[in-house]
Structure formats: structure tokens, C-alpha cells
Amino acid sequence: NSPAPLPERAIYGFALFLGSWFCFMLYLIWAYIPETWLFSLGLTYWPQKYWAVALPVYLLVAIGIGYILLFGINMMSTAPLNSIHTITDNYAKKQQPKKFQEEAIPALRDVPISEVNRMFFLPEK
Amino acid sequence: EERQYRSASGEAIALRRRQHSASCRELAVRCPRLQLRSLSAVTSAVWLAAYGLFALSENSMVLSAAIFITLIGLIIYLHFVKVDQESLLVIGSLGIQVTSSYASGKESTTFIEMGQVKDVVINEAIHMQKVIYYLCILLQDPGDPQGISEVVPLFQSSKPRLDCLIEVYKSCQEILEQRRTAPQ
């Protein structure tokens, strides 16, 4: 899964490049050329030109709202102060105590909050 | 005795500790009183807005409605929102009582018996784009002796900072330790 350039990727990239230019030219033709000219060419079944302005506006407003929405979703997902999730979770409840080995770094585990508090805030005599 | 501290938002609060007996302690945090300048600022803002509406709509009911709203809003704020003092009464073998007294004189009390209390700890959590320390009571899970069933946060309105919380924590732990060393 390396990001190195491969011949297949070059072909995909070129096909996407041509496709996006074609769609952009089609959009410009649809938006700018008057309807009568298109009718005279025989192309009658196009969407209303109203959408040539409406869709970009919708997209920009959606992006702007997206910023505010993401901020709001973050605030709503934050655990409230009286939630048990600020103290522990399923992994910490089910953890198995590992045996203490001499001269080895102790295994990683979740220290209970009472122990942490005692260590920080009660002075050792 | 009483000492001055600061709350998480920078206001001056006062902690008062009283020892009633060897196993009974009361810790009270007093919040700053309602300031005259903020009260007059809010009242002026509401009345200016009402006068602006009156100038637009030529309806004099807007002015009397604004006066009414200001009075009712002040009464509701003092009775339900503005906390004057929050206190914690720890009785060694009996339980913990948490009292909030509001600016209008209303007091609301919660009592947690000692059998349900697992520990009183200082926890840190995210609250409104800030990380704050707050004191909380961990309640025991009846099925699992190591588990925690509920978290009861304390001092929610005054939100003292860590130095004040450490004092309260040490006082509580001294009483809770007696429970551990001498189980009846």
C-alpha cells in the first residue's frame, strides 16, 4: 500500500483529469449558452438554468454550516461531569493484573483514580 | 477558619472549614454575591431594547412588558440559578450531606449514606472548552466491590480551583481513612 507512482495510477489520474475537465466545460456550456441556441442544436432536455447558480450556493452554505455543526457535535459528545466515562471504561474494568517481574518495566495498566489522587494530593510521610 | 481562593472563572470565593468533632467536618464554599454593576447593566440593556422596540412599534405595552420581564427574571434568577453557598458536611460513620443555598434563601440538600460512598476524589474533565478539576463522590456499585456505580460532582456553581480542592480533599480523606482503619 505504498504511495509510490505506478503505471495504473498514472492512467487513473489522467482519466480523472480528462473527466473533470469535460464535466467543467459541460457545466460552463450549460450555464452560459442561451437556451434558444441549445434548442436549435436539438439539445432540449436540460435541467433549468436556475440550478447552475443554486447548486454552488447550496454547496458553499453547506460547508459553512458544516463548521458550526462539527463544533456542536463535538460539544454534545463530550461526557458530562457526572458521567462514569470520565473515570473508567470497559477496557479498564476488564483488565487482568500482570505478575510483577524483577528488573523489568512494569506492565501498562489503568491505575484507579483513588490511588492516583492519594499519590498526587496526600503528602507522603 | 476562612480562606480566600479563586474559582475556575477567576471570581473570588471563600472556603470555611469547621471541625465539629473528631469524625465530623463541615466545608463551605461561599460564592461572590450578585454585583450591582452587572445587575444594572442587564437591566439597562433590556430597557434600552424595549425602548427601541417602543420607538419602532409605538405600542406602550412593550415598556410595561419589559419592566415585568425584568422583575420576574430577577426573581427566577435569584431563586433557581444564583448559588450563594455550597457546603459539604462529612460525618464519619453516618454519611455525607451536600447543601446548596441560593440567593433567595432556598436550600437544597442531598444526603449520601456512608455505605454507598466509595471515595471522594478530584477528577479532571472537559467542560465548555476548558479542562477543569472538580471534586466528586464515587458511589459504590452494590454488585461489584471494585466498581463504581455513579459519580456525584460537588461544588458545581462555585467551581473552585485546584488549591482549594486539595484542602477539601485532604479534610475529607482524613475522615474517610478512619472508616478504613476501624471498620465496625
Chai-1 contact restraints between the chains, C-beta under 6 A:
chainA,res_idxA,chainB,res_idxB,connection_type,confidence,min_distance_angstrom,max_distance_angstrom,comment,restraint_id
A,T78,B,I126,contact,1.0,0.0,6.0,A-B,restraint_1
A,L81,B,A125,contact,1.0,0.0,6.0,A-B,restraint_2
A,L81,B,P153,contact,1.0,0.0,6.0,A-B,restraint_3
A,N82,B,V151,contact,1.0,0.0,6.0,A-B,restraint_4
A,N82,B,P153,contact,1.0,0.0,6.0,A-B,restraint_5
A,I84,B,V151,contact,1.0,0.0,6.0,A-B,restraint_6
A,T86,B,N123,contact,1.0,0.0,6.0,A-B,restraint_7
A,T86,B,A125,contact,1.0,0.0,6.0,A-B,restraint_8
A,I87,B,I148,contact,1.0,0.0,6.0,A-B,restraint_9
A,I113,B,V121,contact,1.0,0.0,6.0,A-B,restraint_10
A,S114,B,D119,contact,1.0,0.0,6.0,A-B,restraint_11
A,S114,B,V121,contact,1.0,0.0,6.0,A-B,restraint_12
A,N117,B,V121,contact,1.0,0.0,6.0,A-B,restraint_13
A,N117,B,I122,contact,1.0,0.0,6.0,A-B,restraint_14
A,F121,B,I166,contact,1.0,0.0,6.0,A-B,restraint_15
A,F121,B,Y169,contact,1.0,0.0,6.0,A-B,restraint_16
